[in-house]
């Protein structure tokens, strides 16, 4: 591939990543924010945690569901300046994202749990919003919220990068030749 073709391909890839990232960075839904604010009794921490949860789920979707292994790194690369800008405006915000990201990834790393990954992520969301002892109904509602984020971000990922299309008579591993 020549220089011009490589440049065009890189530019197209950045455009696709930016398109996906625009979905990841959307503000929390007003209804979800009202619900979590009522449960957590702190609207500011509820809004912040919903933003963090959407970012975390966006990175997880890019890592697990993308067609190309580079997608998650590209998304994280474009997300980094956003986080750095927030950290410059409020140092607590930058540290908060790092702590919350570690909590979300730790929840996914748990092995042998009977709770589904979305449920574990929901508990992290609730903990970050200040809900220390959530009822099963609250955990269920938060789990549905995480699943909605995952579904919407998965659709956005497919819209930006396309669907996998493999021939039915060829194994995926045979395509690597």
N, CA, C and O of each residue as an XYZ file, in Angstrom:
708
protein
N       0.846     -1.173      0.000
C       0.000      0.000      0.000
C       0.891      1.235      0.000
O       1.834      1.322      0.787
N       0.603      2.173     -0.862
C       1.401      3.383     -0.967
C       1.094      4.386      0.124
O       0.158      4.211      0.905
N       1.887      5.432      0.169
C       1.735      6.464      1.197
C       0.344      7.076      1.168
O      -0.302      7.216      2.206
N      -0.114      7.440     -0.021
C      -1.424      8.087     -0.156
C      -2.547      7.157      0.306
O      -3.471      7.589      0.996
N      -2.466      5.908     -0.068
C      -3.490      4.934      0.341
C      -3.471      4.719      1.848
O      -4.524      4.623      2.478
N      -2.279      4.644      2.425
C      -2.171      4.476      3.881
C      -2.749      5.686      4.605
O      -3.444      5.541      5.611
N      -2.462      6.877      4.092
C      -2.969      8.090      4.708
C      -4.492      8.120      4.650
O      -5.144      8.456      5.639
N      -5.063      7.772      3.498
C      -6.513      7.752      3.357
C      -7.144      6.710      4.278
O      -8.183      6.969      4.885
N      -6.534      5.550      4.383
C      -7.061      4.498      5.253
C      -7.003      4.933      6.720
O      -7.948      4.692      7.471
N      -5.921      5.560      7.128
C      -5.801      6.044      8.508
C      -6.820      7.136      8.790
O      -7.415      7.179      9.867
N      -7.015      8.005      7.832
C      -8.013      9.079      7.987
C      -9.418      8.501      8.111
O     -10.200      8.946      8.952
N      -9.739      7.526      7.289
C     -11.053      6.877      7.354
C     -11.235      6.168      8.697
O     -12.315      6.208      9.286
N     -10.190      5.530      9.167
C     -10.265      4.843     10.458
C     -10.514      5.839     11.588
O     -11.334      5.580     12.469
N      -9.820      6.970     11.572
C     -10.036      8.002     12.598
C     -11.465      8.528     12.538
O     -12.077      8.792     13.573
N     -11.990      8.677     11.339
C     -13.367      9.154     11.188
C     -14.342      8.154     11.803
O     -15.286      8.546     12.488
N     -14.118      6.871     11.561
C     -14.982      5.834     12.116
C     -14.909      5.795     13.643
O     -15.925      5.671     14.327
N     -13.695      5.902     14.156
C     -13.515      5.899     15.614
C     -14.195      7.125     16.218
O     -14.860      7.011     17.248
N     -14.042      8.281     15.602
C     -14.677      9.499     16.105
C     -16.198      9.371     16.077
O     -16.880      9.845     16.985
N     -16.721      8.739     15.049
C     -18.165      8.505     14.972
C     -18.637      7.644     16.137
O     -19.642      7.957     16.775
N     -17.922      6.573     16.412
C     -18.275      5.704     17.539
C     -18.122      6.447     18.854
O     -18.985      6.350     19.726
N     -17.037      7.185     19.004
C     -16.778      7.892     20.257
C     -17.856      8.936     20.542
O     -18.141      9.222     21.705
N     -18.451      9.503     19.509
C     -19.533     10.471     19.738
C     -20.708      9.811     20.461
O     -21.416     10.478     21.216
N     -20.923      8.529     20.245
C     -21.974      7.796     20.960
C     -21.540      7.490     22.392
O     -22.350      7.541     23.318
N     -20.276      7.177     22.563
C     -19.748      6.866     23.896
C     -19.825      8.088     24.801
O     -20.081      7.955     25.998
N     -19.608      9.271     24.247
C     -19.543     10.498     25.040
C     -20.885     11.211     25.190
O     -20.926     12.332     25.696
N     -21.956     10.601     24.774
C     -23.265     11.236     24.938
C     -23.581     11.434     26.414
O     -23.165     10.660     27.277
N     -24.322     12.487     26.666
C     -24.751     12.764     28.033
C     -25.771     11.712     28.480
O     -26.476     11.135     27.652
N     -25.843     11.469     29.774
C     -26.795     10.467     30.279
C     -28.236     10.831     29.929
O     -28.602     12.005     29.865
N     -29.024      9.816     29.709
C     -30.447      9.970     29.451
C     -31.104     10.614     30.673
O     -30.803     10.246     31.809
N     -31.994     11.568     30.440
C     -32.615     12.311     31.546
C     -33.389     11.392     32.489
O     -33.345     11.572     33.706
N     -34.093     10.415     31.938
C     -34.873      9.496     32.774
C     -33.946      8.627     33.638
O     -34.210      8.421     34.822
N     -32.881      8.130     33.050
C     -31.926      7.316     33.814
C     -31.247      8.159     34.888
O     -31.000      7.683     35.996
N     -30.948      9.403     34.558
C     -30.328     10.296     35.527
C     -31.280     10.585     36.690
O     -30.858     10.593     37.847
N     -32.545     10.820     36.394
C     -33.531     11.037     37.464
C     -33.620      9.822     38.379
O     -33.642      9.945     39.604
N     -33.671      8.636     37.752
C     -33.786      7.416     38.553
C     -32.567      7.230     39.454
O     -32.713      7.003     40.655
N     -31.367      7.326     38.885
C     -30.164      7.103     39.679
C     -29.978      8.206     40.722
O     -29.501      7.933     41.824
N     -30.345      9.432     40.397
C     -30.253     10.515     41.375
C     -31.166     10.256     42.560
O     -30.801     10.543     43.700
N     -32.347      9.718     42.302
C     -33.275      9.409     43.391
C     -32.746      8.265     44.253
O     -32.877      8.293     45.477
N     -32.158      7.272     43.620
C     -31.623      6.120     44.355
C     -30.377      6.519     45.134
O     -30.193      6.095     46.275
N     -29.525      7.331     44.524
C     -28.254      7.696     45.144
C     -28.366      8.950     46.008
O     -27.501      9.192     46.851
N     -29.388      9.730     45.819
C     -29.653     10.993     46.526
C     -28.567     12.052     46.304
O     -28.454     12.993     47.089
N     -27.776     11.906     45.253
C     -26.782     12.918     44.885
C     -26.735     13.033     43.363
O     -26.080     12.230     42.700
N     -27.423     14.024     42.811
C     -27.475     14.156     41.349
C     -26.106     14.309     40.687
O     -25.902     13.804     39.582
N     -25.174     14.988     41.333
C     -23.853     15.198     40.720
C     -23.089     13.884     40.580
O     -22.525     13.602     39.523
N     -23.070     13.085     41.638
C     -22.353     11.807     41.547
C     -23.084     10.846     40.622
O     -22.445     10.033     39.955
N     -24.415     10.922     40.567
C     -25.175     10.061     39.661
C     -24.841     10.394     38.212
O     -24.606      9.491     37.409
N     -24.818     11.673     37.873
C     -24.504     12.078     36.491
C     -23.075     11.688     36.127
O     -22.822     11.181     35.034
N     -22.150     11.926     37.043
C     -20.751     11.577     36.788
C     -20.599     10.066     36.575
O     -19.902      9.630     35.659
N     -21.246      9.285     37.416
C     -21.102      7.828     37.306
C     -21.763      7.291     36.042
O     -21.257      6.338     35.450
N     -22.864      7.868     35.620
C     -23.482      7.440     34.358
C     -22.551      7.727     33.179
O     -22.457      6.925     32.251
N     -21.864      8.870     33.217
C     -20.892      9.169     32.160
C     -19.750      8.157     32.183
O     -19.344      7.644     31.140
N     -19.235      7.873     33.378
C     -18.139      6.906     33.503
C     -18.584      5.521     33.051
O     -17.837      4.820     32.368
N     -19.793      5.125     33.425
C     -20.288      3.801     33.036
C     -20.406      3.696     31.522
O     -20.040      2.673     30.942
N     -20.906      4.731     30.883
C     -21.042      4.697     29.425
C     -19.671      4.621     28.757
O     -19.495      3.891     27.781
N     -18.705      5.367     29.274
C     -17.356      5.299     28.728
C     -16.761      3.907     28.912
O     -16.177      3.338     27.990
N     -16.919      3.375     30.106
C     -16.360      2.043     30.384
C     -16.998      0.997     29.484
O     -16.297      0.174     28.896
N     -18.319      1.020     29.370
C     -19.000      0.053     28.509
C     -18.592      0.276     27.056
O     -18.445     -0.687     26.302
N     -18.407      1.530     26.656
C     -17.955      1.819     25.291
C     -16.592      1.225     24.991
O     -16.376      0.670     23.914
N     -15.673      1.340     25.935
C     -14.349      0.741     25.743
C     -14.423     -0.785     25.750
O     -13.726     -1.450     24.984
N     -15.262     -1.328     26.610
C     -15.419     -2.785     26.675
C     -16.012     -3.313     25.372
O     -15.550     -4.326     24.846
N     -17.020     -2.641     24.853
C     -17.633     -3.051     23.582
C     -16.601     -2.965     22.456
O     -16.504     -3.873     21.631
N     -15.836     -1.882     22.425
C     -14.816     -1.743     21.379
C     -13.770     -2.844     21.482
O     -13.246     -3.303     20.467
N     -13.469     -3.264     22.692
C     -12.467     -4.310     22.894
C     -13.007     -5.689     22.539
O     -12.317     -6.485     21.902
N     -14.231     -5.970     22.947
C     -14.762     -7.331     22.805
C     -15.521     -7.586     21.513
O     -15.545     -8.716     21.024
N     -16.141     -6.557     20.954
C     -17.044     -6.778     19.827
C     -16.539     -6.252     18.492
O     -17.170     -6.493     17.462
N     -15.426     -5.544     18.483
C     -14.931     -4.966     17.233
C     -14.358     -6.042     16.325
O     -13.901     -7.088     16.784
N     -14.393     -5.768     15.045
C     -13.853     -6.690     14.060
C     -12.329     -6.649     14.019
O     -11.689     -7.623     13.621
N     -11.760     -5.548     14.421
C     -10.321     -5.336     14.336
C      -9.769     -5.150     15.749
O     -10.359     -4.439     16.563
N      -8.661     -5.778     16.029
C      -8.047     -5.686     17.355
C      -7.585     -4.274     17.697
O      -7.413     -3.954     18.873
N      -7.383     -3.439     16.709
C      -6.890     -2.072     16.960
C      -7.982     -1.127     17.418
O      -7.682     -0.043     17.919
N      -9.237     -1.506     17.261
C     -10.336     -0.580     17.511
C     -10.350     -0.063     18.942
O     -10.488      1.142     19.156
N     -10.210     -0.941     19.921
C     -10.245     -0.494     21.324
C      -9.108      0.481     21.606
O      -9.305      1.482     22.295
N      -7.940      0.199     21.089
C      -6.801      1.110     21.297
C      -7.061      2.453     20.632
O      -6.730      3.501     21.187
N      -7.654      2.421     19.441
C      -7.960      3.667     18.741
C      -9.004      4.484     19.498
O      -8.891      5.706     19.591
N     -10.022      3.809     20.038
C     -11.052      4.498     20.815
C     -10.435      5.090     22.083
O     -10.701      6.244     22.420
N      -9.625      4.320     22.775
C      -8.965      4.814     23.988
C      -8.048      5.996     23.660
O      -7.951      6.947     24.435
N      -7.383      5.929     22.514
C      -6.486      7.001     22.091
C      -7.254      8.305     21.875
O      -6.766      9.373     22.246
N      -8.441      8.236     21.283
C      -9.239      9.447     21.063
C      -9.980      9.888     22.328
O     -10.330     11.061     22.460
N     -10.218      8.970     23.249
C     -10.871      9.310     24.507
C      -9.889      9.998     25.465
O     -10.301     10.821     26.282
N      -8.619      9.671     25.370
C      -7.612     10.205     26.295
C      -7.576     11.732     26.349
O      -7.505     12.282     27.448
N      -7.620     12.451     25.210
C      -7.615     13.921     25.305
C      -8.864     14.484     26.004
O      -8.790     15.515     26.673
N      -9.980     13.820     25.850
C     -11.209     14.250     26.530
C     -11.016     14.143     28.039
O     -11.343     15.066     28.786
N     -10.487     13.014     28.472
C     -10.250     12.790     29.899
C      -9.182     13.757     30.415
O      -9.313     14.297     31.513
N      -8.134     13.974     29.630
C      -7.080     14.908     30.034
C      -7.622     16.326     30.172
O      -7.238     17.053     31.089
N      -8.498     16.716     29.279
C      -9.112     18.042     29.355
C      -9.952     18.172     30.620
O      -9.900     19.191     31.309
N     -10.719     17.142     30.918
C     -11.517     17.149     32.154
C     -10.611     17.211     33.378
O     -10.917     17.907     34.346
N      -9.508     16.492     33.338
C      -8.580     16.477     34.472
C      -7.917     17.843     34.657
O      -7.645     18.252     35.786
N      -7.659     18.544     33.561
C      -7.093     19.890     33.683
C      -8.092     20.852     34.319
O      -7.713     21.744     35.079
N      -9.370     20.660     34.000
C     -10.403     21.520     34.568
C     -10.697     21.163     36.021
O     -11.030     22.026     36.834
N     -10.568     19.862     36.334
C     -10.862     19.382     37.681
C     -10.031     18.124     37.913
O     -10.345     17.057     37.386
N      -8.972     18.260     38.703
C      -8.049     17.135     38.919
C      -8.759     15.929     39.509
O      -8.387     14.791     39.220
N      -9.767     16.159     40.325
C     -10.513     15.052     40.936
C     -11.224     14.214     39.874
O     -11.368     13.001     40.025
N     -11.663     14.864     38.809
C     -12.355     14.156     37.728
C     -11.435     13.162     37.027
O     -11.844     12.040     36.729
N     -10.196     13.569     36.764
C      -9.253     12.672     36.107
C      -8.928     11.457     36.951
O      -8.895     10.334     36.449
N      -8.686     11.681     38.235
C      -8.421     10.556     39.145
C      -9.670      9.689     39.282
O      -9.584      8.464     39.377
N     -10.824     10.340     39.292
C     -12.087      9.598     39.419
C     -12.286      8.631     38.271
O     -12.687      7.487     38.487
N     -12.011      9.077     37.042
C     -12.160      8.189     35.890
C     -11.224      6.996     36.007
O     -11.632      5.858     35.776
N      -9.981      7.250     36.362
C      -9.022      6.138     36.486
C      -9.490      5.116     37.521
O      -9.427      3.911     37.279
N      -9.951      5.591     38.654
C     -10.431      4.687     39.702
C     -11.664      3.903     39.243
O     -11.781      2.703     39.488
N     -12.558      4.594     38.587
C     -13.797      3.935     38.143
C     -13.489      2.933     37.026
O     -14.064      1.844     37.007
N     -12.593      3.282     36.097
C     -12.225      2.368     35.018
C     -11.631      1.090     35.601
O     -11.945     -0.010     35.148
N     -10.778      1.240     36.600
C     -10.210      0.066     37.261
C     -11.300     -0.778     37.913
O     -11.244     -2.008     37.874
N     -12.282     -0.128     38.506
C     -13.382     -0.868     39.148
C     -14.208     -1.631     38.103
O     -14.577     -2.784     38.326
N     -14.497     -0.992     36.971
C     -15.275     -1.673     35.922
C     -14.503     -2.857     35.339
O     -15.075     -3.927     35.132
N     -13.229     -2.673     35.077
C     -12.461     -3.782     34.517
C     -12.269     -4.893     35.536
O     -12.252     -6.069     35.173
N     -12.124     -4.534     36.807
C     -12.003     -5.561     37.853
C     -13.289     -6.375     37.956
O     -13.246     -7.582     38.197
N     -14.422     -5.722     37.776
C     -15.708     -6.444     37.827
C     -15.801     -7.460     36.700
O     -16.383     -8.530     36.879
N     -15.239     -7.140     35.548
C     -15.265     -8.092     34.432
C     -14.253     -9.218     34.615
O     -14.435    -10.313     34.085
N     -13.197     -8.950     35.359
C     -12.144     -9.948     35.530
C     -12.511    -11.053     36.518
O     -11.812    -12.062     36.606
N     -13.590    -10.873     37.250
C     -14.002    -11.868     38.241
C     -14.370    -13.165     37.534
O     -15.147    -13.163     36.579
N     -13.816    -14.251     38.002
C     -14.100    -15.569     37.419
C     -14.859    -16.401     38.445
O     -14.642    -16.267     39.649
N     -15.730    -17.242     37.970
C     -16.458    -18.149     38.839
C     -17.650    -17.512     39.532
O     -18.236    -18.123     40.426
N     -18.021    -16.312     39.146
C     -19.162    -15.645     39.763
C     -20.454    -16.133     39.110
O     -20.503    -16.369     37.903
N     -21.484    -16.279     39.915
C     -22.778    -16.681     39.366
C     -23.516    -15.480     38.779
O     -24.470    -15.642     38.018
N     -23.073    -14.281     39.134
C     -23.706    -13.072     38.620
C     -23.176    -12.765     37.220
O     -21.977    -12.872     36.963
N     -24.066    -12.392     36.336
C     -23.695    -12.044     34.959
C     -22.804    -10.811     34.945
O     -22.870     -9.986     35.856
N     -21.967    -10.678     33.913
C     -21.096     -9.494     33.835
C     -21.864     -8.168     33.908
O     -21.404     -7.225     34.552
N     -23.015     -8.090     33.263
C     -23.794     -6.845     33.317
C     -24.221     -6.533     34.747
O     -24.256     -5.367     35.140
N     -24.540     -7.540     35.514
C     -24.906     -7.341     36.921
C     -23.725     -6.840     37.738
O     -23.882     -5.977     38.602
N     -22.546     -7.379     37.464
C     -21.348     -6.911     38.174
C     -21.033     -5.470     37.799
O     -20.659     -4.671     38.658
N     -21.181     -5.135     36.527
C     -20.961     -3.750     36.098
C     -22.001     -2.818     36.722
O     -21.691     -1.682     37.081
N     -23.230     -3.304     36.845
C     -24.290     -2.508     37.468
C     -23.951     -2.213     38.928
O     -24.185     -1.103     39.408
N     -23.411     -3.186     39.622
C     -23.020     -2.963     41.027
C     -21.900     -1.916     41.125
O     -21.880     -1.112     42.056
N     -20.981     -1.931     40.171
C     -19.917     -0.923     40.155
C     -20.526      0.455     39.916
O     -20.149      1.424     40.575
N     -21.461      0.546     38.982
C     -22.153      1.810     38.713
C     -22.829      2.326     39.980
O     -22.685      3.495     40.334
N     -23.559      1.460     40.652
C     -24.272      1.866     41.866
C     -23.293      2.290     42.963
O     -23.520      3.280     43.657
N     -22.220      1.543     43.111
C     -21.210      1.885     44.120
C     -20.612      3.259     43.834
O     -20.428      4.062     44.748
N     -20.314      3.524     42.577
C     -19.745      4.817     42.195
C     -20.703      5.970     42.401
O     -20.277      7.101     42.633
N     -21.993      5.692     42.320
C     -23.004      6.729     42.541
C     -23.306      6.912     44.027
O     -24.042      7.822     44.409
N     -22.732      6.039     44.866
C     -22.923      6.181     46.303
C     -23.985      5.289     46.903
O     -24.379      5.490     48.052
N     -24.456      4.311     46.158
C     -25.454      3.368     46.674
C     -24.691      2.203     47.291
O     -24.114      1.390     46.569
N     -24.681      2.116     48.595
C     -23.856      1.116     49.275
C     -24.542     -0.227     49.449
O     -23.884     -1.265     49.377
N     -25.844     -0.234     49.676
C     -26.569     -1.494     49.884
C     -27.817     -1.510     48.994
O     -28.934     -1.310     49.473
N     -27.609     -1.751     47.683
C     -28.759     -1.687     46.767
C     -29.694     -2.885     46.943
O     -29.260     -4.001     47.227
N     -30.970     -2.620     46.768
C     -31.964     -3.696     46.793
C     -31.865     -4.479     45.492
O     -31.301     -3.986     44.515
N     -32.407     -5.694     45.467
C     -32.392     -6.470     44.211
C     -33.077     -5.735     43.058
O     -32.658     -5.864     41.908
N     -34.126     -4.964     43.358
C     -34.821     -4.208     42.305
C     -33.918     -3.124     41.722
O     -33.916     -2.885     40.515
N     -33.159     -2.479     42.589
C     -32.244     -1.433     42.129
C     -31.128     -2.044     41.286
O     -30.762     -1.491     40.249
N     -30.591     -3.165     41.718
C     -29.548     -3.845     40.942
C     -30.109     -4.271     39.584
O     -29.436     -4.149     38.561
N     -31.345     -4.771     39.585
C     -31.972     -5.192     38.331
C     -32.120     -4.005     37.374
O     -31.817     -4.123     36.187
N     -32.581     -2.872     37.883
C     -32.754     -1.685     37.043
C     -31.409     -1.204     36.510
O     -31.299     -0.838     35.340
N     -30.391     -1.203     37.359
C     -29.058     -0.778     36.918
C     -28.489     -1.759     35.889
O     -27.809     -1.348     34.949
N     -28.764     -3.041     36.063
C     -28.312     -4.047     35.095
C     -28.968     -3.808     33.739
O     -28.310     -3.906     32.704
N     -30.248     -3.497     33.741
C     -30.932     -3.179     32.478
C     -30.310     -1.953     31.816
O     -30.182     -1.898     30.593
N     -29.927     -0.974     32.627
C     -29.290      0.225     32.092
C     -27.960     -0.130     31.423
O     -27.670      0.343     30.325
N     -27.159     -0.959     32.081
C     -25.874     -1.390     31.506
C     -26.124     -2.153     30.204
O     -25.401     -1.958     29.227
N     -27.125     -3.006     30.180
C     -27.436     -3.765     28.966
C     -27.909     -2.840     27.848
O     -27.596     -3.067     26.679
N     -28.659     -1.802     28.200
C     -29.070     -0.827     27.184
C     -27.851     -0.103     26.618
O     -27.755      0.101     25.408
N     -26.923      0.285     27.489
C     -25.693      0.923     27.020
C     -24.954     -0.013     26.072
O     -24.523      0.397     24.994
N     -24.813     -1.261     26.476
C     -24.067     -2.209     25.645
C     -24.740     -2.390     24.283
O     -24.074     -2.378     23.249
N     -26.054     -2.556     24.290
C     -26.774     -2.733     23.027
C     -26.644     -1.521     22.113
O     -26.377     -1.661     20.919
N     -26.832     -0.341     22.673
C     -26.751      0.880     21.871
C     -25.330      1.102     21.348
O     -25.143      1.488     20.194
N     -24.341      0.859     22.192
C     -22.963      1.067     21.758
C     -22.514     -0.008     20.781
O     -21.681      0.255     19.913
N     -23.053     -1.210     20.911
C     -22.742     -2.250     19.943
C     -23.305     -1.873     18.574
O     -22.644     -2.064     17.554
N     -24.524     -1.339     18.553
C     -25.112     -0.870     17.296
C     -24.286      0.262     16.698
O     -24.057      0.293     15.489
N     -23.835      1.194     17.539
C     -23.018      2.303     17.062
C     -21.686      1.800     16.502
O     -21.189      2.316     15.501
N     -21.120      0.798     17.152
C     -19.867      0.206     16.666
C     -20.067     -0.428     15.291
O     -19.254     -0.235     14.387
N     -21.150     -1.181     15.141
C     -21.440     -1.801     13.839
C     -21.726     -0.746     12.782
O     -21.319     -0.897     11.630
N     -22.429      0.328     13.165
C     -22.718      1.393     12.201
C     -21.423      2.066     11.740
O     -21.288      2.429     10.572
N     -20.487      2.225     12.653
C     -19.229      2.898     12.311
C     -18.269      1.992     11.555
O     -17.583      2.443     10.637
N     -18.213      0.709     11.936
C     -17.182     -0.185     11.387
C     -17.733     -1.305     10.517
O     -16.962     -1.983      9.837
N     -19.041     -1.518     10.519
C     -19.636     -2.562      9.701
C     -19.809     -3.873     10.438
O     -19.262     -4.082     11.521
N     -20.584     -4.751      9.823
C     -20.836     -6.080     10.369
C     -19.834     -7.071      9.811
O     -19.288     -6.890      8.722
N     -19.609     -8.102     10.569
C     -18.773     -9.194     10.068
C     -19.584     -9.972      9.041
O     -20.734    -10.333      9.292
N     -18.998    -10.223      7.915
C     -19.672    -10.988      6.879
C     -18.730    -12.108      6.436
O     -17.779    -11.878      5.688
N     -19.007    -13.299      6.902
C     -18.175    -14.445      6.559
C     -18.974    -15.421      5.699
O     -20.171    -15.606      5.917
N     -18.328    -16.033      4.744
C     -19.016    -17.055      3.957
C     -19.418    -18.222      4.866
O     -18.679    -18.586      5.780
N     -20.575    -18.794      4.610
C     -21.066    -19.881      5.463
C     -20.230    -21.150      5.347
O     -20.152    -21.928      6.298
N     -19.611    -21.364      4.202
C     -18.876    -22.610      3.996
C     -17.383    -22.512      4.341
O     -16.627    -23.448      4.085
N     -16.960    -21.384      4.918
C     -15.550    -21.195      5.259
C     -15.429    -20.885      6.759
O     -16.103    -20.000      7.288
N     -14.557    -21.637      7.417
C     -14.301    -21.376      8.834
C     -13.563    -20.043      8.972
O     -12.721    -19.726      8.132
N     -13.860    -19.247     10.022
C     -13.137    -17.972     10.197
C     -11.634    -18.162     10.272
O     -10.885    -17.320      9.776
N     -11.177    -19.243     10.877
C      -9.734    -19.448     10.991
C      -9.092    -19.711      9.624
O      -7.893    -19.481      9.464
N      -9.845    -20.177      8.653
C      -9.301    -20.442      7.328
C      -9.036    -19.143      6.560
O      -8.290    -19.151      5.581
N      -9.623    -18.053      6.981
C      -9.436    -16.781      6.296
C      -8.093    -16.141      6.599
O      -7.712    -15.183      5.926
N      -7.377    -16.628      7.571
C      -6.092    -16.043      7.967
C      -4.946    -16.498      7.081
O      -3.805    -16.124      7.353
N      -5.169    -17.247      6.085
C      -4.076    -17.746      5.255
C      -3.491    -16.705      4.369
O      -2.560    -16.988      3.615
